[in-house]
Amino acid sequence: SQHVPEGAMFFPDRGARKRVLWVVALLVLLIYLVPQAGFLPSAIVVTPFMIRIVGRTSWLFAVSIGLAASIAIYALFVLALNSPLPRGPLGV
């Protein structure tokens, strides 16, 4: 096991705690949205915000990767693994 020096901070910079709290809040929002809107629309909305917060990237990159990741996860579970994900009023 590693020894952590006394006084060492868990969050190395001041913004890290805020980013972790934002990600937790977004995960709670995702948990709320999935039964209401379905997995795919919820993930498409929430994932770019998570990517932007964690990666500190441009909005274009965050939206592009968020959209691609959401569709890939959906395809993996629904199409490849034949495992249904929650559907919303739009049927996806």
Secondary structure, 3 states (H helix, E strand, C coil): CCCCCCCCCCCCCHHHHHHHHHHHHHHHHHHHHHHHHEHHHHHHHHHHHHHHHHHCCCHHHHHHHHHHHHHHHHHHHHHHCCCCCCECCCCC
